[in-house]
Amino acid sequence: MKTDVRASHVLIKCDQNALPSDTLAAYNKAMKIRAEITKGGDFATIARRSSEDPSAKDNGGDLGYFSALQMVYPFEEAAYNLKKDEVSMPVRTRFGYHIIKLTDSRPAQGEVKVEHIMIKAGAGVKGEDSVKAVAKINEIYAKLKAGEKFEELARQYSEDQSTAKNGGMLPAFGTGRMVPEFEKAAFALKYPGDYSAPVKTSYGWHIIKLMETKPVGTYEELQAELKQKVQKDSRSELSRTSLIARVKTKYNLKEMPKAKDEFMTTIDSSLSTGKWTTEKAANLKSTMFTIGTKTYTQQDFATYVNDHQVKRETGIPAKVMANNFYNDWVNESALAYEESKLDSLYPDFRNLMQEYRDGILLFELTDKKVWSKAVKDSAGLNEYYTKNKSNYMWGDRVEATVYSCANADVAAEVRKLMKKVDDDDTLMARVNKSSQLNLQVKYGKFSKGENEAVDKVTHKVGMSPNLELNNQVVFVNVKSLVPAAPKQLDEAKGLITADYQNQLEKEWIASLRAKYPVEIMQDVVDSIATK
């Protein structure tokens, strides 16, 4: 966590379930590429030519900087153990074999917290729309340079809807969390309050303002977060593997290789298509392994294989699949044996498990009687809604269109054009010819508190006077006044369903109390209370 590394790689793909011969072929191919690199070949050129990572065609295998817990564990471990410009031996991951070259390392940058203003201009934005996006971001940048407030401009113009209302604020982020162009520009800002020139990314154009820098936290500060990430990461398997090894030793697990080899003679291509049957091993009765006092036979394994085979073509060679099944069977059996001993070894664990089982039973019963029933019972939900419509009301609303203009001159032009132009799209196209910031239009049915401009105007059908809001001139065209009315079921389905669930739960509990009366021995309760 204290060091960021930058690495390049060449990937030779190899399925985790490949045959040994295919795995060896991929390894040899990786070794041949490594030899070419170590003899002085240009890594980027070789990556573009030989890597099976599609991105290598563009980046020459350069993955940029990354920190701990951002790559698959074997790759990360190898990269962090290389010296600068050193080239690794082939590293096996679930993707295949990697040849890794460490190109740089640096103290971890920590995190930054920034605000941004975004104008969309991704791959789907082309031609005139792309030109408009450039013009719009440059106009916003000019307003910033002229002294206007970043947060107000973000609220007015940013097209990142998730952050615009908060003045463009983004959650803190560190190395490798944003697209490279955005990350580079954000970390290049030195002091809180500094902002960047327009930056192009695959999403569009951004202006970025630095709010705060955060150094890497201490171990104590990051411990909970690191624990959570490790548990979700493939490296969590390391602890499981270690546990299995301890259990095997603790209970003296012994395997019988000859019995395994004998069983493997029954495996054919039918396993790859999910059609293998236990009849193929009907005559096999030998012990395959023992653990503690328990014995596992060839018949036990035949049942395991039959139950776990996939009933379709998998593409995994039958012998590889059978060997994977065997390893899983042995490991799962070892853990199951350890688990079978927990109740006798640990009374507190036994009590906790009983509490857990009771909780699961209650959860499943409640789901059946209440939660899922409310979701699936459309007739009951409709009946509940019909009886309780008055609980789900829209307040008085205003159907209106809000016109936000850059200044009074633009507002006057808009009012004039509205007498000639019928639709708002055409109106915007004409008014925004000289600037994409001249006019913004928003239509809706607004409840009180949803739109500041609508709240401020007198609620009469027709055009309102001009208002000064957020450094803009705004007026509202009120189309109609929508009186209070019940919400339709689909307009408040989540809330209605939750209330219906509450009713079902009350009815269910009442029926249980009627069926199973509870008698309280008050004298016993009182005697306990006095002790």
Residue, then its C-alpha position, 0 to 999 in steps of 0.5 A: m500500500k505504501t508503494d505504487v509500481r508501473a509494469s508492462h506485460v505480455l500475456i499468453k492465454c492458457d485456460q485454468n483447465a487446459l491439458p498438461s500438453d497445452t499448458l506446457a505449450a503456452y509456457n514454452k511460448a512465454m519462455k521463447i518471448r522472454a528470451e527475445i526480450t532478455k536478449g535486448g528486444d524492445f518490450a513494447t514492440i514485442a508486446r504489440r506483436s505477441s501479447e494476447d491481451p487486446s489492449a497491448k496493440d494500443n499500449g504496448g503492454d504498459l499497464g500504468y501505475f497500480s497499487a496493492l490489491q488492484m491486480v490478481y494476486p500472483f501477478e501483483e506478487a511477481a510485480y512487487n518482487l521485481k527490480k526496476d527493468e527486471v523481466s520475470m519468468p512466466v507467471r501463471t494466473r487464471f488468464g494464462y502466463h504473463i511475462i512482466k517487466l517492472t518499469d518504475s516504482r514510487p511512493a504511493q500517491g495516496e488519494v485525492k478528492v476533487e470536483h469536476i465539470m463534465i461535458k459528454a463527448g465519448a465515442g458515440v459523440k461525433g461531428e457537430d455534437s463533438v464540436k459543440a462539446v468542445a465549445k461548451i467546455n471552453e466557454i465554461y473554462a472561460k467563465l472560471k477564469a473570469g472568476e465565476k464559482f466552480e460549484e455553481l458552474a458544475r450545478q448549472y452545466s455539468e452533464d455528470q448527473s450524479t455529481a452536478k447537484n453536489g457541485g461536481m464533488l467526486p469520492a476520493f480516489g487513488t492510483g488506478r481508480m480513474v481513467p489515466e487522463f483524468e487521474k494524471a490531471a487530478f494528481a498534477l494539481k498541487y494546492p486545494g482550489d487549483y483547477s485544470a484546463p479542459v481534459k479529454t477522456s473516453y467519457g468526454w471533457h472535464i475540468i477538475k478542481l482539487m479539494e483535498t489530498k490524502p496520504v496513505g493511511t496507517y495500518e490501523e486506519l486501513q485494517a478493516e478495509l484491507k481485511q474486507k478486500v483480501q476476503k473478496d480477493s483470490r488471495s483469501e484462498l491462501s488461508r483456506t489452502s493453509l487450513i486444509a493442509r493443517v486439517k489433513t495433518k491433524y487427522n492424518l489423511k492418507e490417500m491411496p494413489k493406486a485406487k485413484d489411478e484405477f478409478m481414472t480408467t473409468i473416465d472417458s469423454s462422456l464426463s465432458t458432456g455431463k453423461w458419465t454414469t456411476e455404472k462405469a465404476a460399479n465394480l470398484k470398491s476400494t478405499m481412496f483415502t482415510i481421515g481420522t476414523k472415516t473412510y472414503t471409497q471409490q463408490d463415494f467418489a463415483t457419487y461425487v463425480n456424478d453429482h458434480q458433472v455439468k450437464r453440457e459441453t464444457g470444453i474441459p478435457a475429461k481427465v483434467m475435470a476428473n482430477n479437479f473433482y478428486n482434489d475438490w472432493v478430498n479438500e471438501s471432505a477434510l473440511a467436512y470432517e473438521e466441521s463435524k468435530l466442532d460441536s464437541l470441541y467448542p460448546d460456544f460454537r455449537n450454541l452459535m450454530q443453533e442460533y444461526r439455524d433458527g435464524i435461517l429457519l425464521f428468515e425462510l418462513t418470513d420470506k415465504k409468508v411475507w416478503s416473496k408473497a407480497v411481491k408475487d401476489s399481484a392480485g393481493l397487492n392491487e386489492y391493498y392499493t385500492k383500499n389504501k389509495s388515500n395513503y399514497m397521494w401526489g400533492d398539488r403539482v405544476e406541469a411546466t417548462v423551465y427556461s434557464c437563460a444566460n442573461a436578460d438579452v437571451a431571455a428576451e430573445v427566447r420569449k420572442l422566438m417562442k411566438k414563432v417556434d413550437d418545440d423546445d428542441t428547435l428553440m434551443a438549437r437556434v438560441n444556442k448557435s453562438s453558445q451552448l450555455n445560452l439556454q437550458v430547458k427542463y419540462g416536468k410535473f413538479s411537486k413543491g421543493e423539486n424545482e426552485a424556479v417553479d416554487k418561486v413563480t405564482h402558480k397561474v397558467g401562462m408565462s412567468p416574469n423573469l427571475e434571477l437564479n444562480n447567475q441566470v435569468v429564468f422564467v417558467n411557462v406553466k402549462s397546467l395546475v395538477p391537483a392532488a391525486p392518488k399515485q398510480l400503483d407503478e408510481a409508488k410500487g416500492l412503498i406500497t409493497a413494503d406496506y403490504q408486507n407489513q400488513l401480511e406480517k401482522e396478519w401472519i403473527a395474529s394467526l400464529r397467536a390464535k393457533y398457538p396461544v401464549e400463556i405467561m406464568q406471571d407469578v414466575v416472572d414476578s419471582i424472577a424480577t424480585k431476585 
